[in-house]
Amino acid sequence: MARRRPGRRVTSDGSAPHSGTPDGATSGGATSGGVASGSVTPGGEAAGGPPEGRSRRRGGLVAVLTAETVSQVGTKMTFVALPWLVLADTGSPTMMGLVAAAEMVPYVAAGVLGAPWIDRLGAWRTTVDTDLLSALALVGIVLGYRDLGCGALLVLVAVAGGLRGLSDRSRAVLLRPMIELAGADTTRVTAVYDGIGRLTTLIGAPVGGLLIAWTDPLTVMGVDAITFAVSGLLVAALVRLPGSLPASSPAPPESYLESLRGGFGYLRHDRLILGVLVMLFVSNLATQAHQVVFVPLWVSRQLGTPAGLGVVFGSFALGAVVGNLAFTAMAKRLPRYLTLTAGYLVGGAPRLLVLAFTDDLPTVVAVLFLSGVGLAAVNPIIGAVLYQRVPVAYQARVFGLAAAFAYAGLPVGSLLGGWLAQSAGLTAGLLVCGLLLLAATLSPVFGYRTWRELDHTTTAFALPEPVPPLTVTLAYADGTWRLAAARGRTGLGPPRDLDAADALRTVAGLDLPEAYAAAEHIVTGDRDQARAEAERLRAQLAAAEARLYALDSAATAPPAGPAGAQTAAAHPG
């Protein structure tokens, strides 16, 4: 087993995605970095520095958590408003699933394609820019939907989903340096970060349902646009990354594809993380179908009012908040494996099956409350495991890929839920997705040998930090051999011109006969061309010398004229 480098400890934020849809998927755990143990003691206090200094350094952490809270409150309101808007206008479960998929496909893609850009542009800049652009996209939905219809809605929802995906990833990346700067306990902060998602669902879903009943869904989405703008401005005004932290260091000068390849390379080595991602894929698929299709349909048929959405989602969120408070208090004493397994079994399939077997609202509320309590510990545990097993240098790209894989179930779940409800009926769709989720949540039980590694607090292996590749190029152009070197995208000094002999010796050292033959052919052609040019120049020089000789001879010959004739007459034959 490779030895782990000292002074390196990785932690998690474990947040739920911004939309609040996947239970057990980590948004922050998909992108952000860890905490260096060299600057944080085991108790979570910053090494050195008085308490009042630490208090002053907590402003950035508070600002990130506040921005997350404000943004998620608005998004949870839109999470209720958007399905109801589509259902009220079209009455089609398939269209509900299609709109949800249009949002989640770009959201998932942002997890993969956006991570290298976050590395390159910086988390602070990405967070501010994407929050403000998300506000503009939502304003476009509010202003354009009535005139342009569902086609424009799909396009604008897709744009908003992609921007929101980048915003969620980058805001989670900001959490790590703020935790380190504040000297806070990482496990507790990640539990608080996850609790924000639960609490904002408790607030945003009921308020969104009431606002829909009082106004209309588009007004609720306009409120979400305001919350995105406020979130971006909070980060812009109050969050500053200290220059000494790794998060503020520029990304290594590697190419975009090289960055993605590094993330894929790491995931191939860790069976536990792969198992977690497979389970999250299935869990998110069933959960998305439940939340964006099944629950709105059930509420519409059984209750007939959008306020019922707030009651159903609010009961789950209330249980999640209660469970989060309990887990935050006991996080250090609870075994991760048993807690996650029990939480998934209690909070997974029962949420769907209860809607299939009863139309009694109090029973549904009670089951969803208990489901929220059970699932409250899942996100922090998975997030912490991701942070602790993945080296800091790989975290942005690995977590982006991990989130994308887990969240790939979201658009699939949206489409599958809509199709099942349309073709087989609501009850059949709930049973299919409920049993599928039950099978997924049993994987930690049957895969005990792998899943028990959840209780390990250190990485199972160490990988070297990614180093941009060194590229040495020997090129031939316009009759010149040129040698150039680069590390990643950065050139190492100016190119150097080589003569033909040095170029051939360089290629010969590579032991590549085909390359040497090609280089030799080029050199031979150049030699033949140079010889022909020399012969041509010699011929031109010989012609020029002959002409010069003729001119010299003409200049020295005696002139012909009268004087010459008189001389000839003076000496007759």
N, C-alpha and C positions, 0 to 999 in steps of 0.2 A: 504494500500500500504506500502510495506516495506520501511523504511527510508534508504536513500543512505548514504554510509559512507563518511564523509568529507575528503577533500584533495585528491579526486580521480576524474580525468577527463580523458576521453578516446577520442582519435582522430583517424584520418584515413590517409592512404596514397592514397588509391583509384587508384592504378595503373592498367593499362590494362595488360593482360597476356603477357608474353614475346614474344609470337609469333605474337602478335598484332591481333589475330583473333576475340575475342569476344568484341563487343561494349557494354559497360555498365556493364561488369563483372569486378570485382576488384581483381587484383592479390595480391597486398599488403594488401588490405582489407581482405584478406583471411587468413592472418597469423600473422600479427605483432601486437605489443602491443600499448599501449596508452601513454599519457603524463601526468605525475602527476602534478596537478594544484598547489600543494604546492611549486613547484620549478619554475613555469612559471606564470607570471602575466597575467591578461586578455588581455593585449596588445600583449602578445606573447614574451616579453623580460624576460630574466632570472632575477629572483629576486636577487638583489645584484650583485656586480661585475662590473667593468668599461667596457666601450664599447670595448676598445682594448683587454681585456681579453676574451670577447665574440667572437671577431674576431679570436683570436687564437684557440678557441674551435670549430670553424666551419669547420676545416680541415676534420674531419671525415665525416660530412654531405656532404661536397663537393665531397669527395672521393667516397661515396656510390652512389651519383647521377651520377658522372662521370663513375663509373663502370657499372651502369645501362645503361647509354647512349651508351657506347662502345659495350656492349654485345648485346643490342637491335638492333643497326645498322646492325651487322652481321646477327642476327636472322631474321630481316625483309628481308634481301637479300636472305636467305635460304627459307623464306616463299614464295618468288616468284620463286626461282630456283627449289624447290622440285616438285611442281605440273607440271612445264614445263618439267622437266626431265622425269617424268612418262608418261606424255602425248606424248612427242616426241618418247619415246621408245616403248610404247604399243598402243597409240591411244585410250585407253579405259577409259571412265569416271568412270566406276566401280573401276578400278585399282587405279585411282587417289583418290577416296574416301577411298579405303582400306588402302592406304599408309598413308593418313592423319589420319585415325582412329588409325592405328598402333602407330602413334606418340601421339595422344591425350589421348588414354586410359591410358597409364602409366603416362602421365602428370596429368590426373585427379586423378588417384590412389595415386600419390605422395601427393596431397593435403590432403587426408584423412590419409594415412598411414605414411606420412612423418612428420606431425606436432608433434607427441610425440617425434620423434627422434630429431627434431630441439630443442625441449624443453630440451632433455636429453644431446645432444652433444654440443649445443650452436649454435647460428645463425652464428657467425663469422667463426667457423670451418666448418660448413656445407656449407656456401657460397663458401669458398675457395676451399674445396675439390670437390664439385659438378661442379664448373666452370671448374676446370682443367680436371676432368673426362669427362665433356661434350666435351671439346676440343679433347680429345683422341677418343671419340666415333665418332665425325664428321670426324676425320682423317681416322678412320676405314671405314666410308662410302665412302670417296673419293678414298681410295686405293683399297677397296675390291669390289666395285660395278661392275666394268667391268668384273671381273673374276667370281664372284659368282652370279650375277644376282639379280632378284627381291626378291628372298627368303632371301638372306643376307641383302638386303636393308630393308626389313620389320623388321628383328631382330635388326639391328643396329639403325634404326629409333626409334624403341620402347625403346631401351636403352637410346638413346639421349633424347627422350621425358620424360622419368622418371627422368633423371638427371636434365633436364631443369626445371621440375616442382619443385623439391627440391630447386634448385638454386633460382628460382623466389620467393618461399615462404620465404626462409631464408634471402635473400637480403632485402625483404620488412620488415622483423622483425628487421633488423639492422637499418632501417630508424628511428624507434621510439626513441631509446636512443640517436641517433645522433641529432635529432630535440631537444630533451630535453637538451642535452649538449650544443648545439649552442644557445639555448634560442630563436629559430626561431618561427615565427607564423605558427601554424600547418596547418591551412586551406590553406595558400599560398604555403607551401612546398608540401602538397599533390596535389595541382593543378599543381605545377611544375613537380612533379613526374609523374602525368598522362600526362602532356605535353611532357615529354620525349618520351613516347610511341608514341604520335602523330608525334612529330618532327622526330623521327628516322624512322617512316614509310615514311614520306615525303622525307627523305634522302635515306634510305635503299632500298625502293621499286624501284624508278627510277634507282638508281645506279645498283641494282641487275639486272633489265631488260636490261640495257645497257651492263653490263658485260656478261650476257648470250649471247647477240647478238654478242659480240666481241670474247668471248672465248667459254665456255660451262658451264652448270649448276654445274658440279662437282667442277670446279675452284671456283665458287662463294661459295660453301659450305666449301671449304678449307679456304676461307677468314673468314667465320663465326667461324671456329675452332680457328683462330688466335685471334679474338675478345673475345672469351670465355677465352682464356688463359690470355690475357691482363686484362680482368675484374677481374679474380681471383687473379692475382698478385697485382693489385691495392688495393683490399681489404686487402690482406695479408700484404702489406707494409704500408698502410696509415690509416687503420681503427683500432682504439683501443677502447674497451669498458671500461669506468671507473667503478671501483669496487663498487661505491656507487649506481649505477643505478640498478633498478630491472631486467633489461635485462641480467645483468651479474651474477645474483644470480642463484645457481643451481636449477634445477627443483625439485619439491617435489618428494620424493621417492615413487611414486605410480607406479602401473604396467601399461603396455602399454594399455591393454584393459580398465583399469579404467580411463585412460586419455581420450580415445575415448568416453567412456560412459559419462564423464562429459560434453563433447562438445554436444553430442546428447541431454543430459538432458537440457542444456540451450536453444537449438533451439526450443524445444517443448513449451517454455513459450512465445515466442515473435512472434506474428502474423504478424507484419510488416516485420520482417526479413524473415519469411517464404514466405510472399507474394513477396518480392523482389527476393528471390531465385527462386521461380517458374517462375516469369517473365524472369529472366536471363537465366533460362534453355531453355525456348522457344526461346528467343532472340538469344542466342548463337548457338542453333541448326540451325536457319535460316541463321545467319550470317556466320557460318562455311561453310554451303553448298554454299553460295554466293561466298565466297572468295577463297575456295580451289577447287571448281568444276565449278560453273557457270561463274565466271569472266574469268578464263583461257580458257574455251570453247568459250565464246563469243568473246574474243580477238583473239583466233585462227581462228575462222570462219569469223569474220568481218574485222580484221586487218591483220592477218597472220604473225605477228612479236612479239617476246617477249618484245620488247620495249614498246608495247602497254600496257602491264601489269603495267609498271612503270607509264604510263600516267593515267590509271584508278585509281590505288591505290594512286598515288601521288596527284590526285585531291581531293580525300577524305581526305588524310592526311593534305593537305594544308588547307582545310576548318577546320579540327580539330585543327590545330595549331592556326589559327586565332580565332576560338571560345575559345580555351583554354586561349589565351592572354586576351580576353575580360572577360572571367569568372574569371580569376585570379584577374583582377582589380576590379571587382564588386562582388566578392564572398560573402562578408559580407552583402551586401544590397539586394541580390536576394532571394526571397522566394523559398525554396527548392522544395516544392511540385509542384508549377506552372512551375518552371524551368525544373524539371525532366520530367514532363508530356509533356510539349511542345517539349522538346528536343527529346524524344523518338518518338513522332508522326512525327516530321520533319525528323529525322535521321534514322528511322527504315525501314518500308516497302517501301518507295519511292526508295530506292537504288536497290531493287530487281525488282520492277514493271517497272522501266524505261528501264531495259535491256530486259524485255519481250515485251514492246510496241514500241521500236525504235531501229534502228541500227545507229543512228546519233551520232557520237562521241562527238561533242560539247555539245549536249543535255545531254548525259550521264555524261560528265565531270562537267557540271553545277549542275546537281542534286546531284552527289556525293559530290561536294564541299559544297553545302548547308546541306547535311546530316552530313558531318563532323562538320560543325559549330553547328548544333543542338545537336549532341551527345557529344560535348566537355565537357559539364557540368555534364553528367550523372555519369561518374566514380568518380569524386571527391565527388559528393553528396552522392552516395551510400557508398563510402569508409568512409566518415566522419560519416554517420549515424551508420555504423557498429562499428566504434571506440567509438562513444559516448554512444552507448546502451549496449555494451558488457563489463563487468568488465575486468580489466587488467589481472587478474589471469586466465581468461577463453579464452583470445584472441587467443593464438596460436592454440589451439584445435578447438575452434568455427570457426575461420576464415579458418582453413584448411578444415573443413567439409563444410562450406559455399561455398568455392571455388570449392570443389569437386562436390557439388550438382549443382552449376551453370554451371561448366565446363563439367558436364556429357552430356550436349547437344552438345558438340563439336564432339566427335566421332560419336554420333548418326547423327548429321548433315552431317558429312563427308560421312557416308554410305548412308544416305537417299538421299543426293544430287546426289551422283554417280548413285544410283539406279533409281531415277526419270529421270535424264538426259539420261540414257541408255535406259530405258523402255518407258517413256512417251515423251521424247524430252526436249530440253533446255527451250523452252517457257513455257511448262506445269509445269516443275519443278520450274521455277521462280515464276509463278502465285501461286502455292501451298504454297511455302515457304513465299512469300510476304504476302499472306492473313493470314497465320498462325502468322506471326510476327505482323501484324496489330492488330489481336485479342489480342495478348499478351500486346502490348503497350497501349491498351485501358483499361487494368485492373486498373490503377490508377484512371481513370475517373469513372468507375462503382464501385470501392471499395474506395470511397472518405473517408469514416469514418475511415478506417484503414490507408490509405496512407497519410492523412493529418498529421499524427504523424511525417512525415519527417521534419516538421518545428520545432519539439521539439529538444532542444539541450542537454537534459539530458536523462539518461536511464529511461525507464518506470518502472523499478523495480530493486531491488538489490538482488543478490544471495551471499551467503557466499563464501568466498574463498575456493577452493577445499582443503580438508584435507585428507591425505592418511588414509585409514581405519586402525583401531586398531584391530589386530587379536590375540586372545588368544587361544592356542592349548593345549589340554590335550591328550597326546599320550601314548599308551602302546606298548612296544616293548621289547623283550628279558627279560620278567619278571619284567620290570621297568616301573613305571608310571612317566611321565615327563611333566612338565608344561613349555610352552614357550610363549613369547609375541613378537609381531612385529608391527611396524607402516609402512604400505606399504610393501616395500621389505627390510626394515631395522630392524634387530633384536634389541629388548630392553633388553639388558643384557643377561647373560648366562642362559640356561635352568635350571630348578630346579626339582630335584627328589622328588617325593611324596610317602608316604606309602599308603597302600591300603585304610585305613580308611579315610585319607584326600582326596584321589581320589574320593571315594564314596560320601563324603560330598559335594565335589565340583560339581559332576554331579547331586546330589539330588537338589542342589540349582537352577539348570536350569529349573526345572519343565518339564523335557522331560522323560516320563516314559520309552520309548523305549531305550533311551540312558542309563538310570539308570539300566534297566534290562540287557543290554549288559555288562555294567561295573560290575554289581553284578555277572553275569555269569562268567566273567573273574576272579573276586576275589574268587568266590566259587571254580572254577577250580584250581586256585593257592593254595587255602587252602587244597583241597583234595590231590593235588599233594604233597604239603608239608607234610601232614599227612602220606601219603604213604611212602614218603622218610624218615620220622621220624621212622615209623615202621620198614622199611628196615634197618635203621641204628641201631635201638634197637636190632633187630635180630642179626645183625653182631656183635654188642657189647656183647650180651649174649653168642654167640658162642666164641668170643674172650676171655671172662671171664672164660668160661668152660675150654677152652684149657689152659688158664693160671693156673687155679686151678689144672688141671691134672698135669701140669708141676711142680707146687709147691709141690704137693703130691708126685710125683716121686722123687723129690730132697730130701725130708725129710724121706723117707722110709729106714729101715736098709738094708745094702748091703748083698747079698747072696754070700758065698764063703767058704774057708777052716776054717776060724776062727769060723764061725757059726757051721760047722760040728763038730769041736773039743768040743765045748761047749755042743752040744747035746750028745756026747759020754760020757762025764763026769757025766752025770746025766741019767743013764739008767732007763727006764720005771719003 
